[in-house]
Amino acid sequence: MINAGIVGVSGYGGGELARLLSVHPNVKLTYVVSNTYLGQSLSAALPSFPQRTPLVCEAYDQDQAISKCDVIFLAQESGFAAQNAAMLADAGKKIIDLSADLRLKDPVVYKKWYKTDAADQSLLDRAVYGLPELHREEIRDAQIVANPGCYPTSAILALAPVIAAKAIALDTIIINSMSGVSGAGRSKHSLAYHFPELNESATAYGVGGTHRHTPEIEQALSLTAGQTVIVSFTPHLIPVTRGILTTVVADLTTDLTTERLVAVIDKFYHHEPFVNVLPPGLIPATKHTLGSNYLFVGASVDPRTGRATIVSAQDNLIKGAAGQAIQNMNLMYGLPEEAGLTMAGIFP
């Protein structure tokens, strides 16, 4: 049995980690950290948890984390992993970081987009980017995994097959993503996230290539392409609790029909347990993924313009965060990749 700890358990991502790990057949949750609910039962921090849970929220203590855990999920604000991940890893613990601290390999790029110093280069070099569909073998051997962002997961997985097949012009990629408000986190206090401001409204933000997830998307796509890829990425906030719908448009480099485009994507993901490629004529919706670790992909070709449209849908808190983190943990421990994650989405 793997003893697992969650630092930042009372956030949305940490809460989903606790929920999923509590029923994982190979895991025992032994250590939960929350400054907000310090000294209180886990059920106080996460009201959906049974009252009988014996877990109590603790303050973070490195020695306690080391003594109680085999694997530690870092679901804290940015900066925590940069300061603490290396020490925990040096003590022999496996680390999965859900923040952005370790995702970007170039500290100069990180400082440009996040306006603060990056983690030490030695730590960045040790961290493996935790997108199993592209980096499965590296994750198996990793001690530190940088869990991808929710927007990047949806965009990268939509684009990787057609980039690998050289089916699109790399300088024409436009990505528009719509996210539920849970993506902003549980403690967000900005006026934009208040119900009267958010309800019955849709808002673009990070416009003009300014969103922090842009370099993460470009880093992954450039690696797939074997050359630098620059994208136009615009996120949108929509009045739903959870889910991301990403629509990608790019010029085709070859004469493809919708059927052939879908076949290219399906071949790429044919053996992937958590990517569901829809047949021609079907496009995914966020409702298809609610509560599951599955990402759905659909595609279509506009023969008038010679452009491909690829649409992906996922639950931002599961495949976009906690579920993917557990998928990574399964790989790191040599477990079946689907362990604890095979539940279908909630419908309706």
N, C-alpha and C positions, 0 to 999 in steps of 0.2 A: 504494500500500500504506500502511495506517495503522499507525504505530508506537505500540504500547500498553505501558503500565506498570501494574503491580499493587503497591500498597503494602499489605503484609499478606498476602503470597502463601501463607504456610504455614498459615493458618487454613482451616477447611472452605470458607467462601465464596470466599476467595482461591484455594484449590486448584481449585475448580470453575471459576473464571474462567480460570485457567491452562490447564486441560484443554480447555475449550471454545474459547478463543482460539487454542490451538495448531493447531486444524484449521479456523479461520475463513478463508474464501477471500480476504478483503480485509484481513487483519490480520497483522502481525508482532509477536510479543512481544519487547520489547527491554529491559525494565527490571523486575526483580523485587526487592522489598524484604522482608526478614525478619530481625529482630534475633535471633530464636531460632536461625536457621541461617546466621548471618552468615558469609560466606566459603565456604560449602559449595554444592555443585551443587544445582540445583533438584530433581534426583532424590533428594537426601538429605532435602529437606523434604517432597517428595511422592513416596513410594516407587513409585507406579504409573507415574511418568514414565520414559521410556526413559533409560538411563544415558548415552547419547550426547548428551543435550541440552547445548548449550554455555552455557546460562544459569547464572549464579552469583548467589546471594542477596547483596544489598548492604545497607548501612545507608542510611536515607533521607537524601538530599541534594537540596535544592531545585534547585540548579543542574544536577545530573545528571538529575533528573526532567524539567526543562525542555528540556535539550539532547537527550535520548534519546526523548522521547515526544510524540505528538500528542494522545493521550487518556490520562488517568490514572484508574484505578479505585482508590478509597480504601476498603480493606477492613480498616482498623485499628479499634481500640477507639474508643468514643465520645470526642469531644474533639479528635481529630486533624484532622478536616475543618474544624471550627470555627476552628482555628488556622491552617490551611494552604491551604484551598480557594481563598480569595480571591486570594492571591498567585500561585498557579498559573494561575488563570483570567485574572488581569491580564497574565500573560505569554503569553496567547493559547492556552492549553491547554484542552481540553474535559475536564470533571470529572464523574465519576459516583461519588457517595458512597453506600456500602452501610451506613453507620452511621445512627443516628437523629438526628445533629446538625442536619440541615437539613430534616427532614420537617415539623415543626410550625412554623406561621407566626407564632404568638404566643409571644414569649420568656417571658412570664409563665407561660403554660401549660407550656412546656418545663421551666422551673425547678421548678414544682410537682410534676411527675411524675418528673423525672430528678435532682432535688435538687442541681443545679449550674447555673451560669449558661449561658444559651443563646449561640449564635453572635450576632455583631452583626446588628442588624436589616437593615442594608444587604445583608449576605450572604444572610439568609433571604429577602429580597425578590427576589434574583437567582435563587434555586434554584427549579426547576420540579419538582413532585411527579411522579415517574417511573412512573406507571401508564398505559401506552400506551392501554389500552382506554377511558380517560376523558380523557386529556390529550395525545393524539397530536400535535396541531398545535402546542401549546406546546413539546413536547419537541423537535420538528423545529428550532425556532429557539433552543433553549436552549444555553447554554454550561456551566451547572452543573445537574446533575440529582440530586435526592434520591431514591435508590432506595427503594421502599416496604419495610416490614417484611414478614416471611413471614406472620404471622397476619393483619395488615391486608389483604394481597393476597387471601387466601382469603375473608375476610369481606366486603370491599368488593365484589368481583366477584360474590359470591353475591347481594348485596342491591341493587346498583345498578339492575338492570332493573326490579325490582318497585317500588322507590322512584320511579324516573323515571316509571313508569306509574301512580303513586299507587294501587297495588293493596294496600298494607298500611298498618296504623295505625302511625305512627312511634313512638308511645310504648309499643309492645308488643314491641319487638325483643329477643330473647334469642339470644345467640351462644355456642355451646360448641365449642371447638376442641381437637383432640388432635394432639400433635406428637411426632415422633421425637426422640431425644435429641441428634442432631447440631445441632438448633436452638440448643442452649446454647453451641456453639462448641467448638473443639478443646482449649482450655486450661482448661476448666472443672474445678475441683477439689473442688466441693462433694460432700459425702457422698451426697447424693441422686442423683448421677450415677454412682456406683460400681455395677458390674455386680450384686453381690449385693443392693443396695438397689433397683435399677431393675427387674431381671428378674422376670417373673411378677407385676408390680404396675402399677397405674395410679394416678396422683396428680393431684388438682386443685391449682393454685397461683394466686397472684394473685387470690384469691377476694374477693368483695365489691367488685368494681369497682376493684381496686388495680393491675392489670397496666398496665405502661407503654405498651402498644400501644393501650389504650382511647381516648385522645384522638386518636390518628392515625386510627383507624376513624371516630370521630365527626366529625372535621374533614372527611374525604372524603365521608361520607354527608350531612353538612349542606350541603355544596356542591352535591351532586346534588339534594337535596330543596329547596334554596332557603330552608331554615329550620333551626333548631337541632335536631339529632337526638342523643338520649341513648340509649345501649344498655347492656344487661347482658352483659358479656363475661367468660367464664371459660375459661382455658386449662387443658389437661391434658397431663401427660407420660406417654407410653406406651412400652412396651419394644420399640420398633423403631428402626432406625438413622435413617431419613429418611422424610419424608412428613408432610403435614398433612391431616386430615379435619375440616372445619368444618360444623356443623349449626346452621342458623338457623331459629328459629320465630317467627312473628308473626301477629297477627290480620289477616285479610283485610278490606278495606273494600268489597268487591264480591263477588258470588256467582260464584266461579270453580270450574271443575272442574280436575282435575289436567292434563288435556289443554290447557285454555286457559292455565293457569299456565305450563306448559312452553312453549307458543307465545309468550307474552309474553317469556320469557327468550331463546328462540331468535331472535326477531325482533331483539332488542337486540344479540345477538352474531353475527348471521348472517354478517357479513363479517369477523369477527375470526379471525386465523390461529391463535391459541393458546388459544381457549376452545372446548371441545367440549361442547355441550349434548346430554345423553342423552335419548332418547325416553321417553315416559311408561312407568312401570313399572320403569325402570332407575335405580339409584343408584350413584354412583362409589365407588371404593375407592382407597386410596393406591397399591396395587400397579399400578393403571392408569397412573400418572404417573411411576413410578420412572425416574430418569435423563432425563426429558424436560422441555421448557419448556411443556407443555400443562397447562391447568387444566380439569378435568372438572366439570360441574354437572348435578345431577339434582334434581327437585322433585316434591312430592306435596301434595295438599290433603286435610285431614281434614274431611269434611263434617259430622261430629258437633259439632266445636268451631268450625268456620269459620276454622281456622288453616292457614297455609301452612308447609310444611317444605321448606327448600332446603339441599342438601348439596353442598359443593365439595371437591375433592381436588386436591392438587398436591404436587410435590416441593419441600420447603422450601428446598433448596439451589440449585434451578434457577429455576423460575418465582417462587419466594419469595426469590431472591437473585441468583445469578450469571447465570442465563439471562435474567432480566428486565433486568439491567444491560446485557447485550449487546444485547437487543432495543432498549433505549433508545439505545445507541451507534449501532446501525444507523439509527435514525430521525435522530439528530443529524448523521449523515454522508450522509443521502440514499440509503442503501443499501436493498435489499430488506429489509423488516422481518424476514423469516424467515432471513436469511443466517446460516449456521453453527448454526441452531437447529432444523432440521427432523427431527431424529432422534426416532423413536417411543420410548416407554417400554420398559424391559427387562422381558420376561415369559417365564417365570415368575420 
